[in-house]
Amino acid sequence: MYQAHFGLERPPFKITPDTSLFFEGSQRGAALDALIYAVTSGEGIIKVVGEVGSGKTMLCRMLEVRLAGKVDIVYIANPSLSPDNILHVIAHELGLEVNSSSSKLDAMQLVQTYLLKKHADDRQVVLFVEEAQSMPIETLEEIRLLSNLETEHSKLLQMVLFGQPELDEKLSQAHIRQLKERITHSFYLDPFPPKDTLEYLNFRLRSVGYRGPDVFNQKTANAIEKYSGGLTRRINILADKALMASFSEGGHEVTIKHVRAGAIDSDFKKKINLRMWLIVAVVLTGLAFAMWLGTMIGKSEVHDVVTEAPVNTAIEMAASPQVGVVKASDALMRSPLETRLSATENWFAMVPDNHYSIQLFMTRIVDAEGVDNFLREHPEMLDFEQIYIYETMIGNIERYSVLYGDFATRRSAQAMLDGLPAELKESQPFLRRVSAVRKDLSHKE
């Protein structure tokens, strides 16, 4: 609708992947080059992880374009396949004659024969799996067995797994560690920062024929990055609606007002966390009451107006759960574990689902004393206030899960994980997405 108004040849911000509009900034071009190298080297399994809408599908399509004529690609878009079906689907995609009556062994033999023939013809076969985080663990294990197909010098089937951060969490499970050990290259698609967001917006517009002065500026790009979280799919949606808003007013420049309207229309504008505000209100009420109480106690000491019994009663009232103020003596008597369990409840009430934390270790609840000792003697590099502990249930056994840190991006969490001291790395810590941690809590309930 606004294309003629801005002199565009076609829509610049469609959410379906268009390889002619691939943006090589924000490390996307470097990631593509590295992926091509990893695929053509023919070693192990490759993993690409990114949030929903971060550009994984576009990268997958670009790989197909750049590798066309060099490799044969098998593409699986439906990851929720059973281990009994995955071989039949791969055989079907390769054009082999299989049907529902063919056994798994028959399908495997057909696939292996085909791959050996391709290898003899000096052709490489690559399997692309999208939304791999949704693939059942048993099916992922079946894929690992396929990676065993090899000659003396090279793999017969190369694999690339595209998935959301939950894929890492699935691969961290002990009973699938053999697959994780086969992954030789891992790539992470981080959201766009504001500067790259502006470059992306202008790149897309000019790629479809725009020739005028920049429609977006750094301020509007900052707003789009804020509302979209730097995710390309959301950037496209917001940019499209902002252009429509500008067009409807007859303008040729996108303003903050247009971006905000698009964010509201798309429900991208951050909602107020009512639970968080309730907690803040209770705490502030408690503090106000405590300050008033302190003033009254001070007056009683000077003027001897208030008797001891009413003061004690008032202190008990201030310490009641309804007000939210805790006696200082009670706080001193609480163990470090109790302190962190309480702090973690408050943290969960406010932390966004897309944040990350580091799973340091997990232990049975009966070992509460061991957790207390860890908290008392925690490594100097760890901030006590950043240690979070919650109860969960795994295999009918109640456990304490110990996390560290609250990170807005995977990159910052990974940097912290990489810098942990050797004694903490012995427990094999790994990254957890807050949304996944909350599922642990639901299991407990």
C-alpha positions in Angstrom: 0.0 0.0 0.0 2.8 2.4 0.9 5.2 1.1 -1.8 4.4 3.7 -4.5 4.5 6.5 -1.8 8.1 5.6 -0.9 9.2 4.6 -4.4 9.7 0.9 -3.6 9.7 -1.9 -6.1 8.4 -4.5 -3.6 7.7 -4.9 0.2 10.9 -4.3 2.2 9.9 -6.0 5.4 8.1 -9.2 4.7 8.6 -11.7 7.5 9.0 -14.7 5.1 12.7 -15.2 4.3 13.8 -13.5 1.1 17.4 -14.4 0.4 17.8 -11.4 -1.9 17.4 -9.2 1.2 20.0 -11.0 3.4 21.7 -8.5 5.7 25.4 -9.4 6.3 25.8 -7.0 9.1 25.6 -7.8 12.9 27.8 -10.8 12.3 25.2 -12.5 10.0 27.6 -12.6 7.0 30.5 -13.9 9.1 28.2 -16.6 10.6 27.2 -17.6 7.1 30.8 -17.9 5.9 31.7 -19.9 9.0 28.7 -22.2 8.4 29.7 -22.8 4.8 33.2 -23.7 5.9 31.9 -26.0 8.7 29.6 -27.8 6.3 32.2 -28.2 3.5 34.8 -29.5 6.0 32.5 -32.5 6.6 33.3 -32.9 10.3 30.8 -33.7 13.0 27.4 -32.0 13.6 26.8 -28.3 13.4 24.4 -26.4 15.7 22.8 -23.0 15.2 20.9 -21.5 18.1 18.9 -18.3 18.3 15.7 -16.9 19.8 12.4 -17.0 17.9 12.6 -14.6 15.1 16.4 -14.1 15.2 17.0 -15.1 11.6 17.7 -18.9 11.8 15.4 -19.7 8.8 17.0 -17.0 6.7 20.4 -18.3 7.5 19.2 -21.8 6.6 17.9 -20.6 3.2 21.1 -18.7 2.5 23.1 -21.9 3.2 21.0 -23.7 0.6 21.6 -20.9 -1.9 25.4 -20.7 -1.4 25.8 -24.5 -1.3 23.6 -25.1 -4.3 25.4 -27.3 -6.9 28.0 -28.3 -4.4 26.0 -30.5 -2.0 22.8 -32.4 -1.9 20.5 -31.1 0.9 17.9 -33.0 2.8 15.5 -30.6 4.6 13.4 -31.6 7.6 10.8 -28.9 8.6 8.7 -31.1 10.9 11.0 -32.0 13.8 8.3 -33.8 15.9 9.0 -37.1 14.2 9.3 -40.4 16.1 12.6 -42.3 15.9 10.8 -45.0 13.8 9.8 -42.4 11.2 12.9 -40.2 10.9 14.8 -42.7 8.7 11.8 -43.2 6.4 11.4 -39.4 6.0 15.1 -39.0 5.2 15.0 -41.8 2.7 11.9 -40.3 1.1 13.6 -36.9 0.8 16.5 -38.6 -0.9 14.1 -40.0 -3.5 14.5 -43.6 -2.3 11.7 -46.2 -2.6 10.4 -46.7 0.9 6.9 -47.1 2.2 5.1 -47.7 5.5 5.8 -51.4 5.3 9.6 -50.9 5.0 11.4 -51.7 8.2 13.8 -49.3 9.9 16.6 -51.6 9.0 15.5 -51.6 5.3 15.4 -47.8 5.4 18.8 -47.6 7.0 20.4 -49.8 4.4 18.9 -47.9 1.5 20.1 -44.6 3.0 23.6 -46.0 3.6 23.9 -47.4 0.0 22.7 -44.0 -1.4 25.3 -42.1 0.7 28.1 -44.4 -0.3 27.2 -43.9 -4.0 27.1 -40.1 -3.5 30.5 -40.3 -1.8 31.9 -42.2 -4.8 30.6 -39.5 -7.1 32.4 -36.9 -4.8 29.0 -35.4 -3.7 28.3 -34.4 -0.2 24.9 -34.9 1.5 23.8 -32.5 4.2 20.8 -32.8 6.5 19.1 -29.6 7.7 16.8 -29.8 10.7 14.8 -26.7 11.7 13.2 -26.2 15.1 15.4 -29.0 16.4 14.5 -28.1 20.0 11.1 -29.7 19.4 12.6 -33.0 18.2 12.1 -35.8 20.7 15.3 -36.9 22.5 14.9 -40.5 21.0 14.8 -39.0 17.5 17.8 -36.9 18.2 19.6 -40.0 19.3 18.5 -41.7 16.0 20.2 -38.8 14.2 23.3 -39.3 16.2 23.4 -42.9 15.0 23.2 -41.6 11.4 26.3 -39.5 12.0 28.1 -42.8 12.5 27.9 -43.5 8.8 31.3 -42.8 7.5 34.2 -44.0 5.4 37.7 -44.4 6.5 38.4 -40.7 6.0 35.0 -38.8 6.0 31.4 -38.6 7.1 28.8 -39.8 4.7 26.1 -37.4 6.1 26.7 -33.9 7.4 24.1 -32.4 9.8 23.0 -28.9 10.8 20.6 -28.4 13.7 18.7 -25.1 13.8 17.0 -24.5 17.1 15.9 -22.1 19.9 17.9 -21.9 23.2 15.9 -24.8 24.6 17.9 -27.0 22.2 21.0 -26.4 24.4 19.0 -27.3 27.5 17.9 -30.5 25.9 21.4 -31.4 24.8 22.7 -30.7 28.3 20.9 -33.8 29.6 23.3 -36.6 30.7 21.6 -39.4 28.7 22.1 -37.5 25.4 25.7 -36.4 26.0 27.0 -38.6 23.1 25.2 -36.4 20.6 26.5 -33.2 22.3 30.0 -34.5 22.0 29.5 -34.9 18.2 28.8 -31.2 17.8 32.0 -29.7 16.4 30.7 -26.2 15.6 28.1 -24.1 17.5 26.8 -20.7 16.3 24.6 -18.3 18.3 22.5 -15.5 16.6 22.4 -12.6 19.0 19.7 -9.9 18.7 20.6 -6.7 16.8 22.0 -3.8 18.8 20.6 -0.3 18.0 23.3 0.7 15.5 22.9 -2.5 13.5 19.2 -2.1 13.6 19.4 1.2 11.8 21.8 -0.2 9.2 19.4 -3.2 8.7 16.4 -0.9 8.2 18.1 1.3 5.7 19.7 -1.7 3.9 16.3 -3.4 3.4 14.7 -0.2 2.1 17.4 0.6 -0.4 17.5 -3.1 -1.6 14.0 -2.7 -2.9 14.5 0.5 -4.7 14.3 3.4 -2.2 16.5 6.3 -3.3 15.6 9.2 -1.0 17.0 10.4 2.3 16.9 8.0 5.1 13.4 7.2 6.3 14.6 5.9 9.7 17.1 7.7 11.9 19.0 6.5 15.0 16.3 7.5 17.4 13.6 5.6 15.6 16.0 2.6 15.2 16.6 2.7 19.0 12.9 2.6 19.6 12.4 -0.3 17.2 15.3 -2.2 18.8 13.7 -1.5 22.2 10.3 -2.8 21.3 11.5 -5.7 19.2 14.3 -6.9 21.4 16.6 -6.8 18.4 14.9 -9.8 16.8 14.7 -9.5 13.0 11.1 -10.8 12.6 9.8 -8.2 15.1 11.9 -5.5 13.5 10.3 -6.3 10.2 6.8 -6.2 11.7 7.4 -2.9 13.5 9.1 -1.3 10.5 6.3 -2.2 8.2 3.7 -0.8 10.5 5.7 2.4 11.1 6.0 3.0 7.4 2.2 2.5 7.1 1.7 5.1 9.8 4.0 7.5 8.2 2.3 7.0 4.8 -1.2 7.5 6.3 0.0 11.0 7.4 1.5 11.8 4.0 5.0 11.9 5.5 8.3 10.5 4.2 10.0 10.0 7.6 9.3 7.5 10.4 9.0 9.1 13.9 9.0 7.7 17.4 5.2 8.2 17.4 4.9 5.9 14.4 7.1 3.2 16.0 5.1 3.4 19.2 1.9 3.0 17.4 3.2 -0.1 15.6 4.4 -1.5 18.9 1.0 -1.1 20.5 -0.8 -2.5 17.5 1.6 -5.5 17.5 1.3 -6.0 21.3 5.1 -5.5 21.5 4.9 -2.7 24.1 6.0 -4.1 27.4 3.1 -4.7 29.8 3.3 -3.6 33.4 4.1 -6.5 35.7 1.3 -6.2 38.3 2.9 -8.7 40.6 6.1 -6.8 40.6 4.3 -3.5 41.5 2.4 -5.2 44.2 5.6 -6.4 45.7 7.1 -2.9 45.5 4.0 -1.4 47.0 4.1 -3.8 49.9 7.8 -3.2 50.5 7.3 0.6 50.4 4.4 0.4 52.7 6.4 -1.7 55.1 9.3 0.7 54.9 7.1 3.7 55.5 5.5 2.0 58.5 8.9 1.1 59.9 10.1 4.7 59.5 7.0 6.0 61.2 7.5 3.4 64.0 11.1 4.5 64.4 10.0 8.1 64.8 7.4 7.0 67.4 10.0 4.9 69.3 12.4 7.9 69.3 9.7 10.1 70.7 8.9 7.6 73.4 12.6 7.6 74.5 12.7 11.3 74.8 9.3 12.2 76.1 8.4 8.9 77.8 5.0 9.0 76.0 4.7 5.4 74.8 4.9 2.5 77.2 7.0 -0.6 76.6 4.1 -3.0 76.0 2.6 -1.0 73.0 6.0 -0.6 71.5 6.6 -4.3 71.5 3.1 -4.8 70.1 3.9 -2.4 67.3 7.2 -4.2 66.5 5.3 -7.5 66.2 2.9 -5.8 63.9 5.7 -4.4 61.7 7.2 -7.9 61.5 3.9 -9.5 60.4 3.8 -11.1 56.8 1.0 -8.7 55.9 3.2 -5.7 56.2 6.3 -7.4 54.8 8.9 -6.2 57.4 11.0 -8.9 59.1 12.5 -8.6 62.6 16.3 -7.9 62.5 16.8 -10.7 65.0 14.9 -13.2 62.8 16.9 -12.2 59.7 20.2 -12.8 61.6 18.9 -16.3 62.6 18.0 -17.3 59.0 20.5 -19.5 57.3 22.1 -18.5 54.0 20.0 -21.1 52.2 16.8 -19.7 53.7 17.9 -16.2 52.7 18.6 -17.2 49.1 15.4 -19.2 48.8 13.4 -16.2 49.8 15.4 -13.9 47.5 14.9 -16.3 44.6 11.1 -16.1 45.0 11.3 -12.3 44.6 13.6 -12.7 41.6 11.3 -15.1 39.8 8.4 -12.6 40.3 10.2 -10.0 38.3 12.8 -11.5 35.9 11.7 -11.7 32.2 11.4 -15.2 30.6 14.0 -14.4 28.0 16.8 -13.8 30.5 19.5 -16.3 31.2 21.1 -17.7 34.3 23.9 -20.3 35.0 23.0 -23.6 36.5 25.9 -24.2 38.9 24.8 -27.5 40.3 21.8 -29.5 41.6 21.6 -31.5 44.8 19.1 -33.4 46.9 17.2 -31.4 49.5 18.4 -33.7 52.2 21.8 -32.1 51.6 20.7 -28.7 52.8 23.7 -28.4 55.0 26.0 -28.8 52.0 24.2 -26.0 50.2 24.5 -23.8 53.3 28.2 -24.5 53.5 28.6 -23.6 49.8 26.9 -20.3 50.4 29.0 -19.5 53.4 32.2 -20.3 51.5 31.2 -19.4 48.0 34.1 -18.4 45.6 35.1 -14.7 45.9 34.2 -14.0 42.3 30.5 -14.9 42.9 28.2 -12.2 44.3 26.2 -13.7 47.1 23.2 -11.6 46.0 23.3 -13.2 42.6 23.0 -16.8 43.8 19.5 -18.1 43.3 18.2 -21.3 44.7 14.8 -23.0 44.3 13.3 -26.4 45.0 12.3 -28.8 42.1 11.4 -32.4 41.6 13.4 -34.6 39.3 12.7 -38.4 39.1 10.4 -38.2 42.2 13.4 -36.8 44.2 13.2 -33.3 45.7 16.3 -31.3 44.8 17.8 -27.8 45.3 18.8 -26.2 42.0 21.5 -23.6 42.4 21.7 -20.8 39.8 24.0 -17.8 39.4 23.4 -14.5 37.8 20.7 -12.7 35.8 21.8 -12.0 32.2 19.7 -10.2 29.6 21.6 -11.9 26.7 23.1 -15.3 26.0 26.4 -13.6 25.2 26.8 -12.0 28.6 25.8 -15.2 30.3 28.3 -17.3 28.3 31.1 -14.8 29.1 30.4 -15.3 32.8 30.2 -19.1 32.4 33.5 -19.2 30.5 35.1 -17.2 33.3 34.0 -19.4 36.2 36.8 -20.9 38.4 37.9 -24.5 37.7 36.4 -25.8 40.9 32.9 -24.7 39.8 33.4 -26.0 36.3 33.9 -29.5 37.7 30.1 -29.7 38.2 29.6 -29.0 34.5 27.6 -25.7 34.8 25.5 -24.7 31.8 23.2 -21.9 30.7 19.5 -21.9 31.5 16.8 -19.8 30.0 14.5 -18.4 32.7 11.4 -19.7 30.9 12.8 -23.2 31.2 13.6 -22.7 34.8 10.0 -21.7 35.5 9.0 -25.1 34.1 11.0 -26.7 36.8 9.0 -24.8 39.4 5.7 -26.0 37.8 6.9 -29.6 38.1 7.5 -29.0 41.8 4.0 -27.7 42.2 
